[in-house]
Amino acid sequence: MATTPTYSWRYQTLADPPNGALLGENLALDIEATVIGLAAADTALDTRLDTLESVDEYRARQTLGGTAGTVTFSSIPSTLRRLVVSWTARGDNAGAEQHMRFQVNGLAGTNYNTEQVQGLAAAASASLIVANGASAFAGHVACAASTAGLYSAGEIVFIGWDSPHSTFLGYTFNAACITSGGIVNSGGGTITSAGPYTSIALFPAAGSFVSGSDFQVIGYRA
């Protein structure tokens, strides 16, 4: 019997007596031993990758199967340096669109300030849309009077989720609600409250999110 140079699988040479059954058994056992070793190495690699991802990155997602007035992500690690909330959503309120709002840590006092630039059809404008408010503004959500099947999309980015400042959390946002007129919002704001920060709740200013609305959170420690 000879063996292959890499994995040492046994095989029959011309000089060996003919014995097909033994050849098949030896080769099968050798291949099985190799596959077992490769599978163990793959499992160990998957475990290491899972560990690294859990250390350096946080992920969570909620896709609605029905209506919901509020979507809340709780138990978010307070050690994340950067937190990104991405969403595609539609509301059931009457009218073509409604404000997208959010609160951090359930704060509902005069903690939020938002400045934004808005493009509405062919017109552009800027405004302080929230001043000492009970929730933050982050764009517009398409609603019942907009084209069927149309969802709005946006992102909210928090820098310093791990509380480098004692009573300040800043954020920026971008959102697009392309209804018949089209609304695009871009801006940012401040939340005047001390950390640690561990939750965020998103909701339309009136009505509820409909089924299919999707919300994703990704946080980074490094």
Protein Blocks (a to p, Z undefined) as FASTA:
>chain_A
ZZdfklopacddfkbccdfklmmmmmmmmmmmmmmmmmmmmmmmmmmmmmmmmmmpccdd
dddfbdcfbdcdehiafkbfbdcdddddddfbecjbdcddddehhiabdfbccdddddeh
jbccdddfbghiabdcebjcddfklcehiacddddddehklopafbbccdddddddddfn
opadddddddddddddfbdcdddfehcddehiacdddddfZZ
